[in-house]
Structure formats: C-alpha cells, structure tokens
Amino acid sequence: MRAKVNRKSLAAAAAAAGVLGVGLYVAVPAFADDPSPSASPKPTASQHPRKGEWRHGKQRPPMRHKMRGAARGVHGEATVRRRDGSFHVTTWQRGQITGVSGATVTVRSADGVVWAWTTDGDTRVRKNGEKSKVSALASGDQVVVRGERAGTARTAAFLFVPKKR
C-alpha cells in the first residue's frame, strides 16, 4: 500500500509542476513589454547631465557640502588594515588647542574629551591655508588632527587649522 501512495504522490507532484510550468510559460510573455531581448539603449549626449549638474536639472553642490554631514563628528578611531596585512588604529579629533609644549599638542573636543598628540618630523601642519610648523600653533586655535594610536599614545600625522572667517 505504501508503494502506491508514493507513486500517487509523485504523480500528483509531477502534474502540479507541469501545470505551474505551463502557466508560467503562458503568463510571463503576456506581461513583458518587449518579448524579444535586446541591449538597453545608450543615453544620448542630451540625456547625460552636464558638468556640475545632477539629473533633472538640479545643480550639484560642491564636494565640501557633501562631506559636511560626515564631518560633524568631534573625535573617533577606526582599525584599518594596511597593504602588508597588518592592522593599525587610525584616529582623529576636532577641537580647540589647549596647549602646545615642545612636540606635544593638547586638543579639547566640544564634548570635553582631551587628547595629547605627539608630533614628529613627519607631521604635516597647515594653518590658514598654508604650510606651517607646530611652533606656529597657539592655544585657542580650532584644529582637526589625524594620526595613529599605539596603546595610549597618539601620534599626529596631520594638523589642520582652517582659515579664520
């Protein structure tokens, strides 16, 4: 008896699959706009946005406006893989310089976090849009610092003091 049930189940499943297949075969071409497959047409020059313009005639904002939302943070860290496969912690901070002592710059973020950054000969400094030196930095300057952290020591790779408005 069991063998008959399996044969009946298999026959019913095969019939259902056949009906479903025929139904799809008939229904799919009925809903297709173009039954013959073809490559999509390439847009003409008039359909491409012009330089500095988005689609639908909207003007493209400058890159600094795109990045402004992402640059609202005050400090952060990320673990990054180098090309050689090793990992390092890259870190950044935006805030006010509270002190400059030799090769150390202390920065306080708006949320109260204070980090001391060590500078070296490889540290790049930009102040008011020009190359500068660590000795030109002063307490009260607004700054963005980017560098690496090893343990608790932060080494600055780049210090940026924006132009005063």
C-alpha positions as CSV (number, residue, x, y, z in Angstrom):
1,M,0.0,0.0,0.0
2,R,2.8,2.4,0.9
3,A,4.4,2.0,-2.6
4,K,1.1,3.0,-4.2
5,V,0.9,6.2,-2.0
6,N,4.4,7.2,-3.0
7,R,3.6,6.7,-6.7
8,K,0.4,8.7,-6.4
9,S,2.2,11.5,-4.6
10,L,4.9,11.6,-7.2
11,A,2.4,11.6,-10.0
12,A,0.5,14.4,-8.3
13,A,3.7,16.5,-7.8
14,A,4.7,16.0,-11.4
15,A,1.3,17.1,-12.6
16,A,1.4,20.2,-10.4
17,A,4.9,21.1,-11.6
18,G,3.7,20.7,-15.2
19,V,0.7,22.9,-14.7
20,L,2.8,25.5,-13.0
21,G,5.4,25.4,-15.7
22,V,2.8,25.8,-18.5
23,G,1.1,28.6,-16.6
24,L,4.4,30.5,-16.2
25,Y,5.3,29.9,-19.9
26,V,1.9,31.4,-20.9
27,A,1.8,34.2,-18.4
28,V,5.3,35.7,-18.5
29,P,5.4,36.7,-22.2
30,A,1.9,38.2,-21.7
31,F,3.3,40.7,-19.2
32,A,6.5,41.5,-21.0
33,D,6.6,44.8,-22.9
34,D,9.1,43.6,-25.5
35,P,9.2,39.8,-25.9
36,S,12.5,40.0,-27.8
37,P,15.5,40.5,-25.7
38,S,17.8,43.4,-26.7
39,A,20.5,45.6,-25.3
40,S,19.4,48.7,-23.4
41,P,19.9,51.8,-25.5
42,K,22.8,54.1,-24.5
43,P,21.8,57.5,-23.4
44,T,22.4,60.3,-25.9
45,A,24.5,63.3,-25.0
46,S,21.4,65.4,-24.3
47,Q,20.3,62.8,-21.6
48,H,23.6,63.0,-19.7
49,P,23.9,65.7,-17.1
50,R,26.3,68.5,-17.9
51,K,29.4,69.0,-15.8
52,G,28.3,70.4,-12.4
53,E,24.7,69.4,-12.9
54,W,22.7,66.5,-11.5
55,R,19.9,64.8,-13.3
56,H,16.6,66.6,-13.5
57,G,18.3,70.0,-13.9
58,K,19.4,70.3,-10.2
59,Q,22.7,72.0,-9.6
60,R,25.4,69.7,-8.0
61,P,26.6,71.0,-4.7
62,P,30.4,71.4,-4.2
63,M,32.2,68.4,-2.6
64,R,32.6,70.3,0.8
65,H,28.8,70.3,1.2
66,K,28.6,66.5,0.6
67,M,31.2,65.9,3.2
68,R,29.9,68.3,5.7
69,G,27.4,65.8,7.2
70,A,30.1,63.2,7.6
71,A,32.5,65.7,9.2
72,R,30.3,66.7,12.1
73,G,31.9,64.3,14.5
74,V,34.3,65.5,17.1
75,H,36.6,62.6,17.6
76,G,36.9,58.9,16.5
77,E,39.0,55.9,15.9
78,A,39.0,53.1,13.3
79,T,41.0,49.9,13.0
80,V,42.4,49.7,9.4
81,R,44.3,47.0,7.6
82,R,47.5,48.1,5.9
83,R,48.6,46.9,2.4
84,D,51.1,44.5,4.1
85,G,48.2,42.9,6.0
86,S,49.0,44.4,9.4
87,F,46.4,46.4,11.4
88,H,46.7,49.9,12.9
89,V,44.4,52.2,14.7
90,T,43.8,55.5,12.9
91,T,42.3,58.3,15.0
92,W,41.2,61.8,14.5
93,Q,39.9,64.8,16.6
94,R,38.3,68.1,16.0
95,G,38.5,70.8,18.7
96,Q,40.4,73.6,20.3
97,I,44.1,73.6,21.1
98,T,44.5,73.9,24.9
99,G,48.3,73.8,25.0
100,V,51.4,73.4,22.9
101,S,54.5,72.1,24.7
102,G,57.5,71.2,22.6
103,A,56.4,68.3,20.4
104,T,53.1,67.8,22.2
105,V,49.8,69.4,21.2
106,T,46.8,69.1,23.6
107,V,43.3,69.3,22.0
108,R,39.9,69.5,23.7
109,S,36.8,68.5,21.7
110,A,33.4,70.1,22.1
111,D,32.2,67.1,24.2
112,G,35.1,67.6,26.7
113,V,37.5,64.8,25.5
114,V,41.1,65.9,25.8
115,W,43.8,64.1,23.9
116,A,47.5,64.8,23.8
117,W,49.1,64.4,20.3
118,T,52.8,63.8,19.8
119,T,54.3,65.4,16.7
120,D,57.4,64.5,14.9
121,G,59.3,65.4,11.7
122,D,56.7,63.6,9.5
123,T,53.8,65.6,10.9
124,R,52.3,67.9,8.3
125,V,50.8,71.2,9.6
126,R,48.5,73.5,7.6
127,K,47.4,76.8,9.1
128,N,45.2,79.4,7.4
129,G,45.6,77.5,4.1
130,E,49.4,77.5,4.1
131,K,52.2,75.1,5.2
132,S,53.2,75.8,8.7
133,K,55.1,74.4,11.7
134,V,54.0,73.1,15.1
135,S,55.6,76.1,16.7
136,A,53.1,78.4,14.9
137,L,50.2,76.7,16.6
138,A,48.7,78.5,19.6
139,S,46.2,77.8,22.4
140,G,42.7,78.7,21.2
141,D,43.3,77.7,17.6
142,Q,40.5,75.4,16.2
143,V,42.1,72.3,14.8
144,V,41.5,69.0,13.1
145,V,44.1,66.3,13.9
146,R,44.5,63.0,12.2
147,G,47.1,60.3,13.2
148,E,47.6,56.9,14.7
149,R,47.2,55.5,18.2
150,A,49.5,52.9,19.7
151,G,48.5,51.9,23.2
152,T,47.5,55.3,24.8
153,A,50.0,57.4,22.7
154,R,48.6,59.3,19.7
155,T,51.0,60.5,17.0
156,A,49.7,63.2,14.8
157,A,50.3,62.8,11.0
158,F,48.3,65.9,10.0
159,L,47.2,69.0,11.9
160,F,44.9,71.4,10.1
161,V,43.9,74.9,11.3
162,P,41.2,76.3,9.0
163,K,41.2,79.9,7.7
164,K,39.6,82.3,10.0
165,R,36.5,83.9,8.6
